[in-house]
Amino acid sequence: MAQVDTERFLKDLNELRRIGQFKTGVHRPTFSPEDMESRHWLVARLEECGLEASIDGIGNVFGRHKGPGPHLLVGSHIETQNQAGWLDGALGVMSGVALARAGLPVDVIAFADEEGHYGSFIGSRSATGLLEEGEIDRLSNRYHGKPLRDALREAGLEGRERLRLDPSRYKGFFELHIEQGTQLESRGLRAGVVTGIVAIWQFRILITGMQDHAGGTTMAERKDAGLAAVRLLARIDQEFPMVCGERSTWTCGRIALEPGAPSIIPGSAEVLFQFRDIDMETLERMERTLRAIVGESNRRERCTAELQVMSRSIPSPCHEAMMATLDRAAEAEAPGGWMRMPSGAGHDAQYMARIMPAAMLFAPSIGGISHHWAEDTKEEDLALNVRILARAAEDFLRSNVSPG
């Protein structure tokens, strides 16, 4: 059995943590100087493991095993949300490095911009042929508006060829990640074998009223888009529990009122709303309910509401044979201390699952905190989970599952 150097694994993780350190977390936005420093740092680590390492034209860092197969692909991402945690993504990449150091025939990848500073999973979509040049031309940073083309040029990536993965090279893709929730910690468990990755359905709700004076317009005369938005969201929160699944979630991420002044009745409201589940029937039922609520609002309110679909992703079930190897490895390393569970967040693995078998393993998050600088996991749980991953990877490589 491959012996993982967990001490070196933890040392690498903590060394990466220092690039862009913010309090106890990391601020390493995509294509920032700190992000590019971390990518070049990773290239050096991959080369130390004997891999052929490169950074492609969208920022993906790829370490290719030079020996014969069968091969596995292992990885995640290393950029972070703003002022966020040190393990989200980095854990999956450095676990791949640890498996390569242990002599396993793995390619290691750090996908660019999983966190969505410039787009939606642009690194993994590029590597699977789903990112066209025209989309790269259109994308810009969601926080400061810099065009993606400008960011690539400033990062020294302009003109580089973009990586295209060959599914026939791989038996499968493994991604180790923190849970980003409380299910493992609350049960006293140390590992989670992921059954699938939820789909995220995102909507924009535009509500049109009448901008007017906050003092001179009587309550009977008002067409207040802000209050109409609040009432619509309250109705969603009332109705969704009756149609959702056991692990469904829904979120209003933004309410923008125009003109946004204290003495002016809002003439319009923009609501960004999403829900998530792993079951297509549940997702469709939730959308039907949402549409019915918007229709009801238009019958009752003085304002009009328009529902626009922004995106609908597809649930990504994990590969059964790969889950079985993770089950066995988890039971061997942590008897009775693990469970199967869905992922409530999106991950690069969902795009890998489109072209090859894919599976994920979760390590517990302390307090469930993620996307915040206080994000953390016990070092003994980090070490345990990289051992589980290595055992599962070696088991799966010996299996009779065909590549790609």
matplotlib code that plots the C-alpha trace (Angstrom):
import matplotlib.pyplot as plt

x = [0.0, 1.2, 2.5, 1.5, 3.9, 1.2, 3.8, 5.0, 1.4, 0.5, 3.7, 2.9, -0.7, 0.6, 3.3, 0.7, -1.4, 1.2, 0.8, -1.9, -2.4, -5.3, -5.7, -6.0, -7.2, -6.2, -7.0, -5.9, -8.4, -8.1, -5.2, -4.1, -0.4, -0.9, -2.8, -0.2, 2.6, 0.7, 0.4, 4.1, 4.8, 2.6, 4.5, 7.7, 6.0, 4.7, 8.2, 9.6, 7.3, 8.6, 5.6, 5.8, 4.2, 2.8, 0.3, -2.1, -3.7, -6.7, -4.5, -5.0, -1.9, -1.3, 1.2, 1.4, 2.7, 5.6, 5.2, 2.8, -0.9, -3.6, -3.8, -6.0, -6.6, -6.6, -7.2, -9.4, -8.4, -6.1, -7.6, -9.9, -12.9, -12.1, -10.7, -11.6, -10.3, -7.1, -8.5, -11.3, -9.8, -6.2, -6.9, -7.8, -4.8, -2.3, -3.8, -3.0, 0.6, 0.7, -0.4, 2.1, 4.9, 3.8, 4.5, 0.9, 0.3, -1.7, -1.9, -2.5, -4.6, -5.5, -8.4, -8.6, -11.3, -13.6, -14.6, -16.1, -14.3, -14.4, -17.0, -18.5, -15.9, -13.8, -10.8, -12.7, -15.0, -12.0, -10.3, -13.4, -14.0, -17.0, -15.4, -15.3, -13.1, -16.2, -17.1, -13.6, -14.0, -17.2, -16.2, -15.1, -14.4, -17.6, -16.0, -14.1, -15.0, -11.6, -12.0, -10.8, -8.6, -6.8, -6.4, -4.8, -2.4, -1.3, -0.8, 1.5, -1.0, -2.0, -1.3, -0.7, -2.5, -5.4, -5.3, -7.8, -8.0, -8.1, -10.6, -9.2, -6.0, -7.9, -9.7, -11.3, -11.1, -10.9, -11.4, -10.8, -12.6, -13.7, -17.4, -18.3, -21.2, -21.9, -23.2, -20.0, -18.9, -22.4, -22.4, -18.9, -17.7, -14.4, -15.0, -17.8, -18.1, -20.0, -22.9, -23.3, -23.1, -26.2, -27.5, -27.8, -30.8, -30.4, -33.0, -33.4, -36.7, -37.4, -40.1, -41.4, -43.3, -43.4, -40.7, -42.3, -42.0, -41.8, -43.8, -46.2, -47.5, -50.1, -49.9, -53.0, -51.4, -48.0, -46.4, -43.5, -41.2, -39.2, -42.1, -43.4, -40.0, -40.0, -43.5, -42.7, -39.6, -41.6, -44.1, -41.3, -39.9, -43.4, -44.2, -40.8, -40.7, -43.8, -42.2, -38.5, -36.3, -34.6, -31.4, -32.8, -31.5, -32.7, -31.0, -31.8, -28.2, -29.1, -31.9, -31.1, -33.6, -33.6, -32.9, -31.9, -32.5, -34.2, -36.8, -37.8, -40.2, -38.3, -39.4, -37.8, -36.2, -33.8, -33.8, -31.1, -32.4, -31.2, -32.1, -30.2, -30.9, -29.5, -32.8, -34.2, -37.8, -37.4, -35.7, -38.5, -41.1, -39.4, -39.3, -43.0, -43.7, -41.6, -43.4, -46.7, -45.6, -44.5, -47.9, -49.7, -47.7, -48.7, -52.4, -52.2, -49.6, -49.7, -46.2, -45.3, -42.8, -40.9, -39.0, -35.8, -33.7, -30.0, -28.7, -29.7, -26.9, -27.4, -27.0, -23.8, -24.0, -20.7, -19.4, -20.6, -17.4, -15.3, -17.7, -17.3, -13.5, -13.9, -16.3, -13.8, -10.9, -12.9, -13.9, -10.3, -8.9, -11.8, -14.1, -17.6, -16.4, -17.7, -20.9, -22.2, -23.6, -24.5, -22.5, -24.5, -21.9, -20.7, -17.2, -14.9, -15.7, -19.2, -17.5, -15.1, -18.0, -19.2, -16.1, -14.9, -15.9, -15.6, -15.9, -15.4, -14.4, -15.2, -13.2, -15.2, -15.3, -15.0, -18.2, -19.2, -17.4, -16.2, -15.8, -14.5, -11.0, -12.0, -12.4, -10.5, -10.2, -8.3, -4.9, -5.6, -8.7, -6.7, -4.1, -6.8, -8.6, -5.5, -4.7, -8.3, -7.9, -4.6, -6.0, -9.1, -7.0, -4.7, -7.7, -9.5, -6.4, -6.3, -10.0, -11.3, -13.1, -12.0, -10.4, -12.7]
y = [0.0, 3.5, 5.4, 9.0, 11.4, 13.2, 15.4, 16.7, 17.0, 19.3, 21.3, 21.9, 23.0, 25.5, 26.8, 27.5, 29.1, 31.8, 33.1, 35.8, 35.1, 37.1, 36.7, 32.9, 32.5, 33.6, 36.4, 35.0, 36.1, 34.7, 36.1, 38.4, 38.6, 36.3, 33.8, 33.7, 33.3, 30.3, 28.8, 29.1, 27.7, 24.7, 24.1, 23.8, 21.3, 19.2, 19.1, 18.0, 15.0, 14.1, 15.4, 17.4, 20.7, 23.7, 26.6, 26.8, 29.8, 30.0, 29.5, 25.8, 24.2, 20.7, 18.1, 15.1, 11.7, 10.6, 6.9, 4.3, 4.1, 3.5, 7.0, 9.0, 12.7, 14.3, 18.0, 21.0, 24.8, 27.1, 30.6, 31.7, 33.8, 37.3, 37.2, 33.5, 30.2, 28.3, 24.8, 25.3, 23.9, 23.9, 20.6, 18.8, 20.0, 19.3, 15.9, 15.2, 16.3, 14.0, 11.0, 11.8, 12.0, 8.5, 7.2, 6.7, 7.2, 10.4, 13.6, 16.6, 19.7, 23.0, 24.4, 28.2, 30.3, 27.7, 30.5, 32.5, 35.8, 35.9, 33.3, 30.0, 27.2, 28.6, 26.3, 23.0, 24.0, 25.0, 21.7, 19.8, 21.9, 23.8, 27.3, 29.1, 32.0, 34.2, 33.7, 34.6, 37.8, 38.6, 37.7, 40.3, 40.4, 40.5, 42.8, 45.4, 44.8, 44.0, 42.1, 38.5, 39.1, 41.9, 39.8, 36.9, 39.3, 40.9, 37.4, 36.4, 33.8, 35.5, 33.4, 30.2, 27.1, 26.0, 22.4, 19.9, 16.8, 13.4, 11.2, 8.0, 8.6, 8.3, 5.7, 8.5, 11.8, 12.2, 15.4, 15.8, 18.8, 20.3, 19.7, 23.4, 22.4, 20.8, 17.3, 15.5, 17.5, 17.3, 13.5, 13.2, 11.7, 12.3, 11.6, 11.9, 9.9, 12.2, 10.7, 13.5, 17.2, 19.4, 21.3, 25.1, 26.8, 30.6, 33.2, 37.0, 38.5, 42.0, 43.9, 47.1, 49.7, 53.5, 55.7, 58.5, 60.7, 58.9, 61.6, 63.0, 59.6, 58.0, 54.3, 53.6, 55.1, 53.5, 51.0, 50.1, 47.6, 47.1, 45.9, 43.8, 42.0, 41.4, 40.0, 37.7, 36.4, 35.8, 33.8, 31.7, 30.9, 29.9, 27.6, 26.0, 23.8, 22.0, 21.1, 20.8, 17.8, 16.7, 18.7, 21.4, 24.9, 28.3, 31.7, 35.3, 36.6, 40.1, 42.7, 45.8, 48.7, 51.7, 54.5, 53.3, 56.6, 56.8, 59.4, 57.8, 54.9, 52.3, 52.2, 48.8, 45.9, 43.2, 40.0, 37.3, 34.0, 30.4, 26.9, 23.7, 20.0, 16.7, 15.4, 16.7, 16.1, 18.2, 21.0, 21.0, 21.0, 24.0, 25.9, 25.3, 26.6, 29.6, 30.4, 30.0, 32.4, 35.0, 34.6, 35.1, 38.2, 39.7, 39.1, 40.6, 43.4, 46.8, 46.1, 43.6, 40.8, 39.1, 35.8, 35.3, 32.1, 32.8, 29.3, 25.7, 23.2, 19.4, 17.2, 15.2, 11.8, 10.3, 7.1, 4.1, 2.0, 5.0, 5.6, 1.9, 2.2, 5.3, 3.4, 0.6, 3.0, 5.1, 2.0, 0.8, 4.1, 5.3, 2.4, 3.6, 7.2, 8.1, 8.4, 8.9, 12.4, 14.7, 17.9, 21.1, 23.1, 23.1, 21.7, 21.1, 17.4, 18.0, 19.0, 16.1, 13.8, 14.7, 13.1, 10.5, 8.6, 11.1, 11.0, 13.2, 12.8, 15.3, 16.2, 17.9, 21.7, 23.1, 24.9, 24.4, 27.7, 28.3, 31.2, 33.1, 33.5, 31.4, 28.3, 25.3, 21.6, 19.6, 18.5, 14.9, 14.9, 16.4, 13.6, 10.9, 12.0, 12.0, 8.5, 7.5, 9.0, 7.3, 3.9, 4.4, 5.6, 2.5, 0.2, 1.8, 1.6, -2.1, -2.5, -3.7, -0.4, 0.7, 4.1, 7.0]
z = [0.0, -0.9, 2.2, 2.2, 4.0, 6.0, 7.7, 4.4, 3.2, 6.1, 5.7, 2.0, 2.9, 5.5, 3.1, 0.5, 3.2, 3.6, 0.1, 0.4, 4.1, 5.7, 9.5, 9.8, 6.2, 2.8, 0.3, -3.1, -5.8, -9.3, -11.3, -8.5, -7.9, -4.9, -7.0, -9.7, -7.1, -5.7, -9.2, -9.8, -6.3, -7.2, -10.4, -8.4, -6.0, -8.9, -10.5, -7.2, -7.4, -10.9, -12.8, -16.0, -14.8, -16.7, -16.5, -19.5, -21.1, -18.7, -15.6, -15.0, -13.4, -14.6, -13.5, -15.8, -14.6, -16.9, -16.3, -17.7, -16.6, -15.8, -14.4, -12.1, -12.2, -8.7, -7.9, -7.2, -7.2, -5.2, -5.7, -2.9, -2.3, -0.9, 2.7, 2.9, 4.1, 3.5, 2.8, 0.3, -2.9, -1.7, 0.2, -3.0, -4.9, -2.2, -1.6, -5.3, -4.7, -1.7, -3.8, -6.4, -3.8, -2.6, -6.1, -7.3, -11.1, -10.8, -12.8, -10.5, -11.5, -10.0, -12.0, -12.5, -11.0, -9.5, -7.1, -10.0, -9.9, -13.7, -14.6, -13.8, -13.4, -16.3, -15.6, -15.5, -18.3, -20.5, -19.8, -20.9, -24.0, -22.7, -22.7, -26.0, -27.0, -27.4, -23.8, -22.7, -24.7, -22.8, -19.2, -16.6, -12.9, -10.8, -8.2, -10.2, -13.8, -15.3, -18.6, -18.4, -21.4, -19.6, -16.5, -18.5, -20.2, -16.9, -15.4, -18.3, -19.7, -23.0, -26.0, -24.1, -25.3, -23.2, -21.7, -23.1, -21.0, -22.7, -20.9, -22.3, -20.2, -16.9, -14.9, -12.9, -11.1, -7.3, -5.4, -1.6, -0.2, 3.1, 3.8, 4.2, 6.5, 9.9, 9.0, 9.8, 12.9, 14.4, 14.1, 15.5, 12.1, 10.4, 6.7, 4.2, 0.9, -1.5, -3.3, -5.8, -6.4, -6.3, -9.3, -8.8, -10.5, -10.5, -11.3, -11.6, -10.5, -11.8, -10.1, -11.6, -9.6, -9.6, -8.2, -6.2, -3.1, 0.2, 2.0, -0.6, -1.9, 0.3, 1.1, -1.0, -4.1, -3.9, -6.2, -4.0, -5.7, -2.5, -0.4, -3.3, -3.4, 0.3, 0.2, -2.7, -0.9, 2.2, 0.2, -1.3, 2.2, 3.2, 0.3, -0.5, 2.7, 1.4, -2.0, -1.3, -0.7, 2.5, 1.7, -0.6, 0.0, -1.3, -1.1, -2.0, -2.6, -3.6, -3.5, -5.4, -5.2, -7.6, -7.0, -3.5, -1.6, 1.8, 0.8, -2.6, -3.1, -5.1, -8.7, -9.4, -7.6, -8.8, -6.8, -7.4, -6.2, -6.3, -5.1, -5.0, -4.9, -6.2, -7.6, -10.9, -10.0, -6.8, -8.8, -11.3, -8.6, -6.9, -10.1, -10.7, -7.3, -7.9, -11.1, -9.3, -6.6, -9.2, -10.9, -7.6, -6.9, -10.3, -9.4, -6.0, -6.2, -7.8, -9.1, -11.9, -11.4, -14.2, -13.6, -15.7, -15.8, -15.3, -15.3, -14.6, -13.9, -13.9, -10.7, -10.9, -9.2, -8.2, -9.7, -7.8, -8.1, -7.0, -4.0, -3.1, -2.9, -0.8, 1.5, 2.0, 2.6, 5.0, 7.0, 7.1, 8.3, 10.5, 11.4, 11.9, 11.6, 8.2, 6.2, 2.7, 2.0, -0.9, -1.6, -1.2, -3.0, -6.6, -7.4, -10.4, -10.0, -11.5, -14.8, -14.6, -14.2, -17.7, -19.3, -16.8, -13.6, -10.7, -6.9, -3.9, -0.3, 2.4, 5.5, 8.4, 8.7, 12.2, 12.9, 9.3, 8.5, 4.9, 2.6, 5.6, 7.1, 10.2, 8.0, 9.5, 9.9, 12.5, 11.3, 12.3, 10.1, 7.2, 7.6, 8.0, 4.8, 2.6, 3.8, 2.9, -0.5, -1.2, -0.1, -2.3, -5.3, -5.1, -4.7, -7.7, -9.9, -9.3, -10.2, -13.5, -14.3, -17.8, -18.4, -19.5]

ax = plt.figure().add_subplot(projection="3d")
ax.plot(x, y, z, "-o")
ax.set_aspect("equal")
plt.show()
